[in-house]
């Protein structure tokens, strides 16, 4: 792929929200690198799949170091994530460790790899996909804690990197119909219908809802917004949410 196109690195881009983000970026003229455990189910001349388990710190570092020799990566979207639900008394600390590596350690590794190119260009965009669950949700101890930690990264990096033309923001989805969602709540179930009815907008979200927010933060013209968390949640962040 040519360096003439802006390069965007997207994690977990093979399905759900990540796939929609990749598709939107390809349509907008980006060269997209998808870091994911599995490849995409579609092909595009400006899409490259790189297989990696982002919870493996060393493998992630090796993957992004190899990529930065071939691309000037000035756009990062860290979307990959898993839930591992459990009530607090049943939380397995190994799950907490796994989610910490996937959500937090990978965020740092990706940013460190891309920062030289961003600083050289005096431009960069980092978007982390958080979650409405970070505000609190039953059976989400490990998930909510690590998603909340990502927001700490966003706010800190925004302070450190703004002087280099680099913005750092988060998008926090609410109930979005993806494979990860339907693994917990079947899409056509009474529970899903009840959840949709409880939201101010009276519907569940779709991956494209999140992708549109991400493309806003990545756009070169939107350099006066940094350190922010945009909830794309149908209003779920305004009040309580019960699954």
C-alpha positions, 0 to 999 in steps of 0.5 A: 500500500502506498504511503500517499494515503494516510495510514490508520491502524485499527485493532479488532477490525474483523467483526462488529464495531471494528469492521465497521470502522475499517469500512468507513476509513477505507471509504474515506481514503485511508490505508487500513491495517487491521490487527486482530486474532482473525482476518477480515471476511472481505478484501480491499486493495488498501486493507491489510490484516495482521494476525496477533493476540493483542493480550500478548504484550511481546507479540503486539510489540513485535507486530507494530514495530514491523508495521512502523517500518512500512507505514507512517501510522498517524491514526490509531483506533484501539477497538479490540476488547472482550468482556469476561462477565462475572459477579465480583465474588466469581471474578478470576484475577487471570481474566482481570490480567488478560483484560488489562493486557488487552485494553490497557497494555496494548493501548500503551504499546500501540501509542509508543510505536506510532508516536515517532511518526506522529511527532515527525508529521506534527499530526496524530489521532488516537481514538480508544474505544471504551464502553458505557459499562465503565460507569458501572454495570453488573457482572463487569468488574474486570471489563469496567475497571480496564475500560475506565483505565483507558479513559485515564490514558486518554486524558493524560495523553491529551495533556502530553501530546497536544503540543505535537498536533496529536489528539487523543479521544475515546468513544464509549459505546452503549448497547451495540448489536455485535457478536459480543452483545448477542453472545450475552443477549440474543438480538430478537429476545425479550431482553433485547427488546426491553433494553431497547425500550429502556433507552431514551432513543428506544433502539439498540445501537449499530456498529455504524453509529460508533464508526461515524463517531470515530471518523469524526475524531480522526478527521484532520479538521477536528484538531481542537477536540482532545481528552474527551469521551463521547458516549455513543449509547442511545442515552444510557449514560444519562441514567442507569442501565440494567441488562 
